[in-house]
Amino acid sequence: MNDPELFFVQANSEKIAVYEWGKEYRDIDETLVLIHATGFHARCWDQVIAHLGNRHIFAIDQRGHGQSSGIDYLSWKDFCHDLTAVLNELKVDNVIAVGHSMGGYVAASAAAEAATEKPQLFKKLILIDPVIVDPERYKLPAPTADEKADGIAAMGRRRNNFNSVDEMIERFKDREPYSIFQPEALHDYCQHGLLPSSDGESLVLACDPFFEASIYVTMSSDIGILNDVGKVDIPVTVVRAMRPEDSDTKAGFKFSPTWPALAEHFPNATDIHFQEYTHFLPMEVPNLVAELILGNYIQS
């Protein structure tokens, strides 16, 4: 399809960037809505979209990411409320929502709220390694203000200044997890993941590293999500990536954060586990993710 149209929607006092492909196919098939992971942006779906054929598709920059505004939030629920507000503004129903990582949580949480408030909003969910974690994680005490600040300070120290997209690609191409990405997906991540700096002298990350770090630190902020998913009675596909082979393996971003029993807590869900692929499936194997979205993948 052609390059997408970019426009902005007001949602909960934030200006949310929305990319739209295939407007002419809107009434032919269900609308796909793609929600990205923490630290990423809507155009990280480009290589998946390239395998989807002629479909009506929206991909959203979540608050604080890409072209969207927003530098604060109270909990992960705020991202869920943003999605619902955007979809209401777009006047769509029966959407197929595809969420990766935090985007998977956002899709599931929004669908749980819609189940009682607007059941026609979602038709199906495809959750790509969603950050809905083991129940024991949600039982842990919330980090204190000092612990949260320390965690954000530690994780937010990534480089945030580049002279060009090519410089960013050169820096990341041999480093995990970016070395796992298909080259075209890495290019998309870098090309659309930089914005002009305030002084106009360089480029900075479209998701501020300290904002990104704050999202990681608060990943267990919605303690009710495991109860909420029981309200989602539409078809759900839970796709899980590789898990550590043993307890001695150091945890890292490439491993799945998803609770292995998550699919059992949805009324109508299928669990698919790919031990051979990492948490970054949309950038690693976009053709496979497209097959999952289109319903063409047959689990052996």
C-alpha positions in Angstrom: 0.0 0.0 0.0 1.0 3.7 -0.2 2.6 5.6 2.6 0.2 6.3 5.5 -1.6 9.4 6.2 -0.6 11.0 9.5 -3.1 13.0 11.6 -3.7 13.8 15.3 -6.5 13.0 17.7 -7.1 14.7 21.1 -7.3 12.0 23.8 -7.3 12.7 27.5 -5.6 16.1 27.0 -2.9 14.6 24.8 -2.3 14.9 21.1 -2.1 11.4 19.8 -0.5 10.7 16.4 -2.4 8.2 14.2 -1.2 6.7 11.0 -3.8 5.4 8.5 -3.2 3.0 5.6 -5.8 1.8 3.1 -8.6 4.2 3.9 -10.4 3.0 0.7 -10.7 -0.5 2.3 -12.4 0.7 5.5 -15.8 -0.9 4.7 -14.5 -4.0 3.0 -13.0 -5.8 6.0 -12.4 -5.2 9.7 -10.2 -2.4 10.6 -6.8 -3.4 12.1 -5.5 -1.3 15.0 -1.8 -1.7 15.8 -0.3 -0.7 19.2 3.4 -0.7 19.7 5.8 -1.5 22.6 7.4 0.7 25.2 10.1 2.9 23.6 8.9 2.2 20.1 6.4 3.9 17.8 3.7 3.3 15.2 6.0 3.0 12.2 7.7 -0.1 13.8 4.8 -2.0 12.3 5.7 -1.0 8.7 7.3 -4.4 7.8 4.4 -6.3 9.2 2.0 -4.1 7.3 3.9 -4.8 4.1 2.7 -8.4 4.4 -0.9 -7.7 5.2 -2.2 -6.8 1.7 -5.0 -4.4 1.1 -6.5 -3.6 4.5 -7.7 -0.7 6.5 -5.1 -0.1 9.2 -4.5 2.4 12.0 -1.2 2.4 13.9 -1.0 4.7 17.0 1.9 6.5 18.6 1.2 6.0 22.3 1.5 9.1 24.6 5.1 10.1 25.0 6.2 8.1 21.9 6.8 9.1 18.3 4.9 12.2 17.3 2.4 12.0 20.2 2.5 14.4 23.2 2.7 13.4 26.8 5.4 13.3 29.4 3.4 11.9 32.4 0.9 9.3 33.4 -0.5 7.9 36.7 -0.5 4.2 35.8 -0.5 2.0 32.7 -4.3 2.3 32.7 -3.8 5.8 31.2 -2.4 4.3 28.0 -5.5 2.0 27.9 -7.8 5.1 28.2 -5.9 6.8 25.5 -6.5 3.9 23.1 -10.3 3.9 23.9 -10.5 7.7 23.4 -8.7 7.5 20.1 -10.9 4.7 18.8 -14.0 6.6 19.8 -12.8 9.6 17.9 -12.1 7.5 14.9 -15.6 6.1 15.0 -14.7 2.5 14.4 -16.3 -0.7 15.7 -15.4 -4.4 15.5 -11.7 -3.7 15.3 -9.0 -6.3 15.4 -6.5 -4.9 17.9 -2.9 -6.1 17.7 -0.7 -5.1 20.6 3.0 -5.8 21.1 4.6 -5.9 24.6 3.0 -3.0 26.6 0.8 -2.5 23.5 -0.6 -6.0 24.2 -1.5 -5.0 27.8 -3.1 -1.8 26.5 -5.3 -3.7 24.0 -6.3 -6.3 26.6 -7.1 -3.6 29.2 -9.1 -1.5 26.7 -11.1 -4.6 25.6 -11.9 -5.4 29.2 -13.4 -2.0 29.8 -15.2 -2.1 26.4 -16.8 -5.5 27.3 -19.2 -3.8 29.7 -19.2 -0.2 28.3 -19.1 -0.7 24.5 -18.9 -4.4 23.6 -19.0 -3.7 19.8 -15.7 -1.9 19.9 -13.4 -4.9 19.6 -13.9 -8.1 17.5 -10.6 -9.8 18.2 -7.3 -9.4 20.0 -3.9 -10.5 18.9 -1.5 -10.0 21.8 2.2 -10.3 20.8 4.2 -11.2 23.9 2.1 -8.8 26.1 3.4 -7.4 29.3 0.9 -9.1 31.5 3.1 -10.9 34.0 3.0 -13.6 36.6 0.5 -12.9 39.5 3.4 -12.9 42.0 4.8 -9.8 40.3 1.6 -7.9 41.0 1.7 -8.8 44.7 5.0 -7.1 45.2 4.9 -3.7 46.9 4.8 -0.8 44.6 8.2 0.9 44.4 8.7 3.9 46.7 9.3 7.3 45.2 13.1 6.9 45.8 13.2 3.4 44.3 11.3 4.5 41.3 13.6 7.5 40.9 16.7 5.3 41.2 15.3 2.8 38.7 14.5 5.5 36.2 17.9 7.1 36.6 19.7 3.8 36.0 17.7 2.8 32.9 17.3 6.2 31.4 21.0 6.8 30.7 20.9 5.5 27.1 22.3 7.8 24.4 19.9 10.4 23.3 21.6 12.5 20.7 22.5 11.6 17.1 23.6 13.6 14.0 21.7 11.4 11.6 19.5 8.3 11.1 22.5 6.6 9.6 24.5 7.2 12.7 21.8 5.7 14.9 21.6 2.6 12.6 25.4 2.2 12.7 25.4 2.4 16.5 22.6 -0.1 17.0 22.9 -2.7 14.2 25.4 -5.0 16.0 23.8 -4.6 19.5 21.0 -6.6 21.0 18.2 -6.4 20.7 18.5 -4.3 17.6 20.8 -6.8 15.9 17.8 -9.2 16.0 15.7 -6.9 13.9 15.4 -7.3 10.1 17.5 -4.5 8.6 14.4 -2.8 7.1 12.7 -2.9 10.6 15.8 -1.4 12.2 15.7 1.4 9.6 12.0 2.0 10.3 12.7 2.2 14.1 15.6 4.7 13.6 14.1 6.8 10.8 10.8 7.4 12.6 12.2 7.3 16.1 14.2 10.5 16.0 13.0 14.1 16.3 14.9 17.4 15.9 16.4 18.6 19.2 15.2 21.7 20.8 18.2 23.7 19.5 17.8 22.2 16.0 21.4 21.1 16.0 20.9 17.3 16.2 18.3 14.6 16.6 17.0 13.1 19.8 14.9 10.0 20.5 11.2 10.4 20.0 10.6 8.6 23.2 12.6 10.3 26.0 14.8 7.6 27.7 13.7 8.6 31.2 10.0 8.5 30.2 10.7 5.0 28.7 12.4 3.9 31.9 9.5 5.1 34.0 7.2 2.8 32.0 9.4 -0.2 32.7 9.6 0.7 36.4 5.8 0.8 36.7 5.1 -2.4 34.6 3.1 -3.9 37.6 1.0 -0.8 38.3 -2.3 -2.4 37.1 -2.9 -5.0 39.7 -6.4 -5.8 38.4 -5.4 -6.8 34.9 -5.5 -10.5 35.5 -9.1 -10.2 36.8 -10.0 -7.9 33.9 -9.0 -10.3 31.2 -11.8 -12.6 32.3 -14.3 -10.1 31.0 -12.9 -10.3 27.4 -15.1 -12.9 25.8 -14.1 -12.1 22.2 -11.4 -14.4 20.5 -7.9 -13.7 21.7 -4.6 -15.0 20.5 -1.8 -14.8 23.0 1.6 -15.1 21.3 4.6 -15.8 23.6 8.2 -15.6 22.7 11.2 -17.5 24.1 11.7 -18.1 27.8 15.0 -18.7 29.6 16.0 -22.4 29.3 16.9 -22.6 33.0 16.7 -20.5 36.2 20.4 -19.6 35.9 19.9 -17.7 32.6 20.1 -14.0 33.2 16.8 -12.2 32.4 16.9 -9.8 29.5 14.7 -7.9 27.1 14.7 -10.7 24.5 12.9 -13.1 26.8 9.1 -13.2 27.1 7.6 -11.2 30.0 4.2 -12.9 29.5 2.7 -15.1 32.2 2.7 -18.6 30.5 -0.8 -19.3 31.9 -2.3 -16.0 30.6 -4.4 -17.5 27.8 -6.2 -19.7 30.3 -7.6 -16.6 32.0 -9.4 -15.3 28.9 -12.8 -17.1 28.2 -11.9 -17.6 24.6 -8.1 -17.6 24.0 -5.5 -19.5 22.1 -1.9 -19.7 23.3 1.0 -19.9 20.8 4.5 -20.2 22.0 7.6 -19.6 19.8 10.7 -20.6 21.8 12.8 -19.9 18.7 11.9 -16.2 18.6 12.5 -13.3 20.9 10.3 -10.7 22.5 10.8 -8.5 19.4 8.7 -10.7 16.9 7.2 -7.8 14.9 10.7 -6.6 14.0 12.4 -10.0 13.9 9.8 -12.0 11.9 7.3 -9.5 10.5 6.0 -12.0 7.9 5.1 -14.5 10.7 3.3 -11.8 12.7 1.4 -10.9 9.6 0.3 -14.5 9.2 -0.9 -14.5 12.8 -2.9 -11.3 12.2 -4.5 -12.7 9.0 -5.3 -16.0 10.7 -3.1 -18.0 8.3 -0.8 -19.4 10.9 -1.5 -23.1 11.7 0.0 -24.2 15.0 1.6 -27.6 14.7 
